[in-house]
């Protein structure tokens, strides 16, 4: 019998995912789906090996190089894949290299040609859905006896495949979408993923593929993806059961690759299946899913079936400004309904969550602050703030769209996506590059920078209801929490304490020095001796969440001092500068501080005296007039860490490789499993 044709598929992940402290590494779903589909078609004539880990990929490739290697083209791994492609082609120039994935220009042939010409070692690029297109391409390669040159010279059009020859582009039409019925094989059920059940890889499944929305910054908004194709519920149940039985580590998060979970009627049963799996196997304890943007009633009733706290509802509003929503084609998504749903989700989860993007077309300082205010005033407990990234394949990347909104961009290293690699004795650094919008027709660069610093203040003074005491107090006085954040931000900018200055300076350094004006400058920097090592030490500056973690764990005294000053100024401005309220503010701030100061010093306890009944106030979520809880005599309180909290914090912290990542990891756990205030000190009257 003829030996099968060996094909390697690599969806490589950078070393922060695969290295000594692997985290967030999901099963390679995309290549798994294509490989299992192709296996169904070519049966024993072809064998596939799938890779995520570059180290394993190098070793297996060098042991016995296959004639064909396919790489996923995702923006967080393109440069890594291409670095391997360069080295493979140097050693084995006959290897046929195929790239496939969403990180490829859409509609503009000149850009597609540019892309392929700047990656000349790629023989073919599969566009659109990979399953059928790859099979067609493979048939043609076999038909031409692996003679790529001849195939290209004949300018054979292959469905869903692009290539260049002699400086011109040959582009086959995208393949029709597959039905995803029960005849479409599953990479789990066919055993193709069995080797990934190591206890590190996190399972990812996809019930529905496609998205009916048209958000201009997203690659999935292309018309091609507008129809939604689902697998059957039976198939989903079988997949989850298969996974749960084999997963050696039941702490691993489960991911859904769907764009709008729970939005459609038929999705309600999906969560019922997940809930049954949770009951049967005690897994998944945490689910990562992008929930539906419309039909929140359906989404919520679907989510309500899950184990409490296992999935956090996120209102991905992106902006509350009507003009921005129109520009990005999200007018058909109701911001109000999304926020309402996020709040109602509190019944099923701890905390509520919203996502916004800074710099969208039409965005401005005013629109950004308005968006944050809308979320904070609604009572959402966490605002996640992102900068606007430009992706190939999104309308945002189209030249006419860029020009219409006068988008100006800079380039940066993608967080976590860099490292040092080795192939056949050759060691080389690689970092992925992202393009970020920093200016537009409605937003100056200075306003962009202002909003970034303001967003850090939202992280430090607001997120996760860090100041729940303040929130309740202001609520009882009819003052917006947003006014408090803004005041804290202004005071911080005016007179920054040394410790807080370090984290705001970090953001400043990141914004000014680690966003390059041209991609070539950044490429030169990455290649420079030792630059990436130096960058690695300050990588955390890229992330508001990391800076916030440092702030909360290390600068509590400064944060509380600014909060106190802000509150007292607000009382003056609102003309309620009453002596008793001022006393309450001082005591409330001290009370809050002892619960949150030096959190990692878990053995440290504090004692303090107050003239207010904080036990009663806490029971009411501080949402009452504090003067009603004034005490006649001062009462002494003690603050300490519960044993189980202390142990959990130290365990989480020790799981990570660096101080900053350890701190961020604890905060990350407050995303769903535990609310942030779980880690604060307990208190009681003594
Ligand atoms: S951002 Fe989300 S809702 Fe919008 S097109 Fe992309 S996947 Fe769909």
Boltz pocket constraint, residues with backbone or C-beta under 6 A from the ligand:
constraints:
  - pocket:
      binder: B
      contacts: [[A, 211], [A, 212], [A, 213], [A, 214], [A, 215], [A, 218], [A, 219], [A, 220], [A, 221], [A, 259], [A, 293]]
      max_distance: 6.0
